[in-house]
Amino acid sequence: MEKIEKKRLEALRVAMAENDIDCCIINSTDPHQSEIPPAHWRGREWLTGFKSENGTNGIAVITENHAYVWTDNRFFIQARMQLEGTGFEMMPLDGPDAIDLVDWITGNIAPGKTVAIDGMTFSVEEAQDMNNRFKDCGIIFRADFPQFDFIWVDRPARPLNKLFVHDETVVGENVDSKIARVLDEVGRMDTDAILVSALDDIAWITNLRTAGDISYSPMFVGYLYLDVQGSRVLFIDEEKLSDDVNAFLRRYNIKVEPYDCVTDFVSRIPKDTRLLLDPALTAVSIYNSIDCNVKFGGEGVARLKSLKNETMLTHWRTAMEKDGVALARLFKWIDEEFAKGELTEMAIARKLRELRLADPDCVDESFAAIVGWNGHGAIVHYEPTYETDIPVTGKGLLLIDSGGQYIQGTTDITRTIALGGEPTKEQKHDFTLVLKGHIALSRATFPKGTRGAQLDILARQYLWNEGKAYYHGTGHGVGFFINCHEGPVQIRMNEIPVPLEPGMVISDEPGLYIEGKYGIRSENMLAVERWKSNEFGDFYRFRNLTLFPFDKNLIEWEIMTQEEKAWLEDYHREVCSRLSPLLSPDEAKWLSDKCIDS
C-alpha cells in the first residue's frame, strides 16, 4: 500500500507550482527554534514520516523531481528506515559523506529560479546565510511561504494548556531579580530593549511553566518583551492563563498581549529604540517586521539561565534521589520479569514512566525513554513503537536512556546492562572503554575559562586508542525544570566558545554503537563547582548529581586502574547510602547487591 506521505508530497508540489516556487526548504522547528516543537509546528515530520516523540533533527528539500531530508548521524539508521517508500531520501548533514544542503540546491536549481521557506520557522541567522549564498548564484530567495497552510488540512491547533507558577522557594530567585539581571545584559550590549523568543528563556525569566505545550518540557508558547523604561509584555494566548497566574503576572507588572500580536507590536516599536535580538533564536519573519534599530546578541540570557544557584542545586539532590528510587524499582522489576520471557521494549518504557510519575513531584518524563535491546541499542535516538517493539529475551545488552521532569529539577541518565547470562568478552571490553571515558571526564579538574571541546577527548580517548568512536556530543547542558537539552554549554568535539562555569549542570555520556549488534552509553549529570584558587588562578571540577549503579557484570576489571576502581566504589557507596533509606527492605537489598561487592 502506498504511504500517505507520497500524497502529501504531491499536494506540496501542487502548492509550490501555484505559488511559483521551484524549491521549498522545510525546517523541523517552530517560531521559537524549539528542539521539540509543539504538534502544531511538526509539519516536516508529518510530511516526510521521519519522526519520533523526542523530535528529529532534519531539514526537508523539495523540488519538482527531488525530495530529501538532511539529518545528522544520530538519526541515519532511523531516517533510512522511516523514509522508505515516502518519496523522500536521506542526506547526511555530517560525517565523512556529508553534503552541504545549500551547495546541493545551488547545484541543482538554475539561476532565476525561486527557493522559498516559511519565515516563521527559520531563524534570522539561517535565513540571512541562505539568502546571501543564493543571491551569489542568482537564485531568488523568499521567506513568505507557509507551506502547511496550503496542505495540512487537519493540522493540530496551537496548544492552550494552562500555566502554573514554579514555586520561587524552589527556584531561589524571584521574577524581578531575573528581569533586572536580563536588563543588565541589555545595557551591557548598549541596547534599550529585548525581545525574547526562546521558550526556555521565557519560562526561566517568568518562573512560569505548563504541561503539554512542548512534549516532555514544561515550557509554554509565547514571547516576552522587556525594556529599560519598565515595559514588560508577555505575548500569550489568554486561554492559557488562570486567575492565579494572572495575579502572579500583575504582581510583577507584566502586561499580557495576544500571542499573534507580537509581529504588529515589534513593527510599532519607536524607531530610536535599540532592540536586542538573538539572531539564532528569532524568526526571520518577525525580524523583517521590525522598523527600529536592531542589535544582534542576547546569548547572555542563556548563560544567566545556565548558572544554577545553590537553592536549585540543593533541590536537585532531592530530584536525583526521587529518580534513583524510580530507577531502582524499574531495574529490580526487569531482573524479576526477564526470566518470564514476556518483557518487551515498550513494556519497559511504560513501566518506567509509571514508576516516575508515581511521585507527585514528577510532572512528566524529560523525553520519551530510549529502550534499546541489542541491535536497537545501536540506534542512538531509538524509541520503541508498536511497529519496532521487540521482545527483550535471550541474551544481550539493554540500553535505557531516560529522565524525569521533577519540580526540584530535570534528570537525564543512561545505563546499559547485560541480561540473559555472561556478556561476551567484546561487550565487556567495549563497555569498560566507555566507562573509563565517563570516569575520566567526571574526575576532571580544569582552570577557569576551559571550554567543553577542551575536555571532550577525556571521554573519547580509550575508544580512539583502539580505533573506535562515537559521533554525538559527550555532554549537553541540562535545565532546571525546563528542558533536558539546555544551551549554551556543551562538551563535544567541535568548538563551542562557552566556558564552563560554577553552577552549570551538564551531562557526561560517552557511548559506542555497533550497528545490528548492540549499543552502549553511560550517562550521569555533573555540576561544575569551584575547586581551588592559587597563584595559577581559579580551578573548577565536577560534582556528580546522578544516583544509580553501573552494571558491574559488564566491567573488564583487568583494564581498570586503581583510581578508576576507587572512583566506582565511592560512587556506588554514595548511591547506596542515599537511596537505601527511601526504598523498601527488599529493594534496598537489591540495590546493595548491585552496588557493594560481597
C-alpha positions, 0 to 999 in steps of 0.5 A: 500500500502506498504511504500517505506521505507520497500524497502529501508530497504531491499536494506540496508540489501542487502548492509550490507550482501555484505559488511559483516556487521551484524549491521549498526548504522545510525546517523541523522547528517552530517560531521559537527554534524549539528542539521539540516543537509543539504538534502544531509546528511538526509539519516536516515530520508529518510530511516526510514520516521521519519522526519520533516523540523526542523530535528529529533533527532534519531539514526537508528539500523539495523540488519538482523531481527531488525530495530529501531530508538532511539529518545528522548521524544520530538519526541515519539508521532511523531516517533510512528506515522511516523514509522508505517508500515516502518519496523522500531520501536521506542526506547526511548533514555530517560525517565523512559523506556529508553534503552541504544542503545549500551547495546541493540546491545551488547545484541543482536549481538554475539561476532565476529560479525561486527557493522559498521557506516559511519565515516563521520557522527559520531563524534570522541567522539561517535565513540571512546565510541562505539568502546571501549564498543564493543571491551569489548564484542568482537564485531568488530567495523568499521567506513568505511561504507557509507551506502547511497552510496550503496542505495540512488540512487537519493540522493540530491547533496551537496548544492552550494548556494552562500555566502554573507558577514554579514555586520561587522557594524552589527556584531561589530567585524571584521574577524581578531579580531575573528581569533586572539581571536580563536588563543588565545584559541589555545595557551591557550590549548598549541596547534599550530593549529585548525581545525574547523568543526562546521558550526556555528563556521565557519560562526561566525569566517568568518562573512560569511553566505548563504541561503539554505545550512542548512534549516532555518540557514544561515550557509554554508558547509565547514571547516576552518583551522587556525594556529599560523604561519598565515595559514588560509584555508577555505575548500569550494566548489568554486561554492559557492563563488562570486567575492565579497566574494572572495575579502572579503576572500583575504582581510583577507588572507584566502586561499580557498581549495576544500571542499573534500580536507580537509581529504588529507590536515589534513593527510599532516599536519607536524607531530610536529604540535599540532592540536586542535580538538573538539572531539564532533564536528569532524568526526571520519573519518577525525580524523583517517586521521590525522598523527600529534599530536592531542589535544582534546578541542576547546569548547572555540570557542563556548563560544567566539561565545556565548558572544554577544557584545553590537553592536549585542545586540543593533541590536537585539532590532531592530530584536525583534521589526521587529518580534513583528510587524510580530507577531502582524499582524499574531495574529490580522489576526487569531482573524479576520479569526477564526470566518470564520471557514476556518483557518487551521494549515498550513494556519497559518504557511504560513501566518506567514512566509509571514508576516516575510519575508515581511521585507527585513531584514528577510532572512528566518524563524529560523525553520519551525513554530510549529502550534499546535491546541489542541491535536497537541499542545501536540506534542512538535516538531509538524509541520503541513503537508498536511497529519496532517493539521487540521482545527483550529475551535471550541474551544481550545488552539493554540500553535505557536512556531516560529522565524525569521532569521533577519540580526540584529539577530535570534528570537525564541518565543512561545505563546499559546492562547485560541480561540473559547470562555472561556478556561476551568478552567484546561487550565487556571490553567495549563497555569498560572503554566507555566507562573509563571515558565517563570516569575520566571526564567526571574526575576532571579538574580544569582552570577557569575559562576551559571550554567543553571541546577542551575536555571532550577527548577525556571521554573519547580517548580509550575508544580512539586508542583502539580505533573506535568512536562515537559521533554525538556530543559527550555532554549537553547542558541540562535545565532546571525544570525546563528542558533536558537539552539546555544551551549554551554549554556543551562538551563535544568535539567541535568548538563551542566558545562557552566556558564552563562555569560554577553552577552549570549542570551538564551531562557526561555520556560517552557511548559506542554503537555497533550497528545490528549488534548492540549499543552502549552509553553511560550517562550521569549529570555533573555540576561544575563547582569551584575547586581551588584558587592559587597563584595559577588562578581559579580551578573548577571540577565536577560534582556528580548529581546522578544516583544509580549503579553501573552494571558491574557484570559488564566491567573488564576489571583487568583494564581498570586502574586503581583510581578508576576502581576507587572512583566506582566504589565511592560512587556506588557507596554514595548511591547506596547510602542515599537511596537505601533509606527511601526504598523498601527492605527488599529493594534496598537489598537489591540495590546493595547487591548491585552496588557493594561487592560481597 
